[in-house]
Amino acid sequence: MYKIIGNDGKTYGPATAAQIRDWIAQGRVENRTPVLPDGAAEWTLLGLLAEFAPHFSGPPPVIVPPKIGALPARSANGFATAGFVCGILSWFGCCCCWGFPFNVLGLIFSIIALVQINAQVQKQEGWGLALAGLICSAVSLLISFGFGIFQFALTPANLSWHLGAI
């Protein structure tokens, strides 16, 4: 007598060897179907049992333990790194040129990186770097605009210099 686990995850049996042979002929079980023979302590695969192995085409299945570390390493997104670096550099450029062009480049690179990372099935690393670069660049750009407006408001002569005599 045998018990098997069907494709639906339910346990069936006890079943006789003749019933299992019928199930093999009907295609209801396969060589990798888990089976527990009477008196056995552990489940095994149906194709590994000598009484059923001839009913399957090909050799019995080979059980291979999973390899540890078999997953490919995730690659880091280059745009995320570039966006983060430009975002940091935009803060050091605030004293001379208001962070330009690093804040604009940081925004562009970070947005591209976030779009690329979110669009892929196997996610790349660098989402945090892209987000940090986006935040640093955006804040730097807002501060630069604020300082520009503040400078024009304090010195109206600059306005006439840039726009001509009004």
For each residue, the residues with C-beta under 8 A, 3 or more apart:
1: 13 14 15 16 37 38
2: 13 14 15 16 17 20 35 36 37 38
3: 11 12 13 14 15 35 36
4: 11 12 13 15 20 23 29 33 34 35 36 46
5: 9 10 11 12 33 34 35 43
6: 9 10 11 12 28 29 33
7:
8:
9: 5 6
10: 5 6
11: 3 4 5 6
12: 3 4 5 6 15
13: 1 2 3 4 36
14: 1 2 3 38
15: 1 2 3 4 12 19 20 23
16: 1 2 19 20
17: 2 20 21 51 52
18: 21 22
19: 15 16 22 23
20: 2 4 15 16 17 23 24 29 35 46 52
21: 17 18 24 25 52 55
22: 18 19 25 26
23: 4 15 19 20 26 28 29
24: 20 21 27 28 29 30 46 52 55 56
25: 21 22 55
26: 22 23
27: 24 30
28: 6 23 24
29: 4 6 20 23 24 33 46
30: 24 27 33 46 47 56
31: 45 46 47 52 53 56 60 61
32: 45 46 47 61
33: 4 5 6 29 30 45 46
34: 4 5 43 44 45 46
35: 2 3 4 5 20 43 44 45 46 49
36: 2 3 4 13 40 42 43 44
37: 1 2 40 44 49
38: 1 2 14
39:
40: 36 37 43 44
41:
42: 36
43: 5 34 35 36 40
44: 34 35 36 37 40 48 49
45: 31 32 33 34 35 48 49 60 61 63
46: 4 20 24 29 30 31 32 33 34 35 49 52 56
47: 30 31 32 52 53 56 60 61
48: 44 45 53 60 61
49: 35 37 44 45 46 52 53
50: 53
51: 17
52: 17 20 21 24 31 46 47 49 55 56
53: 31 47 48 49 50 56 60
54:
55: 21 24 25 52
56: 24 30 31 46 47 52 53 60
57:
58:
59: 62
60: 31 45 47 48 53 56
61: 31 32 45 47 48
62: 59
63: 45
64:
65:
66: 70
67: 70
68:
69:
70: 66 67
71:
72: 122
73:
74: 122 123 124 125
75: 124 125
76: 80 81 124 125 126 129
77: 80 81 113 116 117 124 125 126 129 130
78: 81 82 113
79: 82 83 109 110 112 113 116 126 130
80: 76 77 83 84 109 110 113 114 117 124 125 126 127 129 130 133
81: 76 77 78 84 85 126 129
82: 78 79 85 86 105 109 113 133
83: 79 80 86 87 105 106 107 108 109 110 111 112 113 129 130 133 134 137
84: 80 81 87 88 106 110 129 130 132 133 136
85: 81 82 88 89 106 133
86: 82 83 89 90 102 103 105 106 109 133 137
87: 83 84 90 91 102 103 106 110 132 133 134 135 136 137 140
88: 84 85 91 92 133 136
89: 85 86 92 93 99 102 106
90: 86 87 93 94 99 100 102 103 106 136 137 140 141
91: 87 88 94 99 136 140
92: 88 89 95
93: 89 90 96 97 98 99 100 102 103
94: 90 91 98 99 140 143 144 147
95: 92
96: 93
97: 93 100
98: 93 94 103 143 144 147 148
99: 89 90 91 93 94 102 103 140 141 143 144
100: 90 93 97 103 104 144
101: 104 105
102: 86 87 89 90 93 99 105 106 137 140
103: 86 87 90 93 98 99 100 106 107 137 138 140 141 144
104: 100 101 107 108 137 141
105: 82 83 86 101 102 108 109 137
106: 83 84 85 86 87 89 90 102 103 109 110 133 134 136 137 140
107: 83 103 104 110 111 134 137 138 141
108: 83 104 105 111 112
109: 79 80 82 83 86 105 106 112 113 130 133
110: 79 80 83 84 87 106 107 113 114 130 131 133 134 137
111: 83 107 108 114 115 134
112: 79 83 108 109 115 116
113: 77 78 79 80 82 83 109 110 116 117 126 127 129 130 133
114: 80 110 111 117 118 127 130 131 134
115: 111 112 118 119
116: 77 79 112 113 119 120 124
117: 77 80 113 114 120 123 124 126 127 130
118: 114 115
119: 115 116
120: 116 117 123 124
121:
122: 72 74
123: 74 117 120 127
124: 74 75 76 77 80 116 117 120 127
125: 74 75 76 77 80
126: 76 77 79 80 81 113 117 129 130
127: 80 113 114 117 123 124 130 131
128: 131 132
129: 76 77 80 81 83 84 113 126 132 133
130: 77 79 80 83 84 109 110 113 114 117 126 127 133 134
131: 110 114 127 128 134 135
132: 84 87 128 129 135 136
133: 80 82 83 84 85 86 87 88 106 109 110 113 129 130 136 137
134: 83 87 106 107 110 111 114 130 131 137 138
135: 87 131 132 138 139
136: 84 87 88 90 91 106 132 133 139 140
137: 83 86 87 90 102 103 104 105 106 107 110 133 134 140 141
138: 103 107 134 135 141 142
139: 135 136 142 143
140: 87 90 91 94 99 102 103 106 136 137 143 144
141: 90 99 103 104 107 137 138 144 145
142: 138 139 145 146
143: 94 98 99 139 140 146 147
144: 94 98 99 100 103 140 141 147 148
145: 141 142 148 149
146: 142 143 149 150
147: 94 98 143 144 150 151
148: 98 144 145 151 152
149: 145 146 152 153
150: 146 147 153 154
151: 147 148 154 155 158
152: 148 149 155 156 158 159
153: 149 150 156
154: 150 151
155: 151 152 158 159
156: 152 153 159 160
157: 160 161
158: 151 152 155 161 162
159: 152 155 156 162 163
160: 156 157 163 164 165 166
161: 157 158
162: 158 159
163: 159 160 166
164: 160
165: 160
166: 160 163
